Amino acid sequence: MEEINENVLNATDNFYRLKTEYEVKMKEEYKKARRLYLSKRTSMKGFKNYIKDLKFPCVNCKRDVNSIFSIKNYELKAKCGDLENPCRLNIIINRGIYLPYEKIYNGDGIIEGIRDTINDLKLKIIDVKTKYILKLITDVEAMSLFDKYYEEIQGDIEMKAIREDMYIQLINNEINDETIKEKLLLRNNVIQDMKKKMAEYKESERKDKEKLVEIVDTYITVLIPTIDDLNSLTYKVREMNSFNLDKQIIRYSDTQQIYYDPEDKSIISNVYGDAQLRRNNIPEISDDEEEYNFGD
């Protein structure tokens, strides 16, 4: 799993900064309009009709044309409210898809979880090993399949390891902490050892088939059980948390991680600044203005 591009993080932070700034100004302008209205009236009758055409200052150009912010389908958008003569404000960010850790790990019937992906590859590797031992496939076929499945499962295991670390750090519970650390160290050492042996095997002129079988056996007999133990310990920690009132409550949404990162396509547009500062006035209320009751 690649880290989210720093530019995307900065652009996202800037989007929410501008959005918050705009909403704060809106509240201030609303309060001003309310005070002005009540200075001429003794009730709030007709206030909605009065403010329906009230425009708030654009967060970028400061004109009373509003700003339009939207968050939909993982896209963050911001633009000037003046549709005919807009300022430069034009932000469109595809921030990627975020899902809770449990859904990423187990799947949900629509997406395949990491667990099932790894298990499927595990079965394929075992199948290749069995066919190779029984001489149902040639050396070349076995090598080709081992290489293919090994590269796939290596990437999935490394991604799973990163996600597990993030999740365990979030839980941050002392229960089973030492055991979890030991298992994490074992898992990481096994992965590094397998990568080293696989690299040596690929670089060697004389291909020792037993070395390849040894790598597969290490994966099946050491790495997979270690990962299973880690999962079991992690879930025990989570179960204990639900009964320990002294621990911080971890919400389901807090475990969200990036599931799909569109990388360089994340920032579609990030234009703002160079504002031309102009402000219009809040509409005046004449003493003889007719009062309408449009409801509060």
Secondary structure as UniProt FT lines:
FT   HELIX           6..40
FT   TURN            45..46
FT   HELIX           47..51
FT   TURN            52..53
FT   TURN            59..61
FT   STRAND          67..72
FT   TURN            73..74
FT   STRAND          75..80
FT   STRAND          90..94
FT   STRAND          97..100
FT   HELIX           101..106
FT   HELIX           114..133
FT   TURN            134..135
FT   HELIX           139..171
FT   TURN            175..176
FT   HELIX           177..203
FT   HELIX           209..218
FT   HELIX           219..223
FT   HELIX           224..241
FT   TURN            242..243
FT   TURN            245..246
FT   HELIX           252..255
FT   STRAND          256..260
FT   HELIX           263..265
FT   STRAND          267..271
FT   TURN            287..288
//
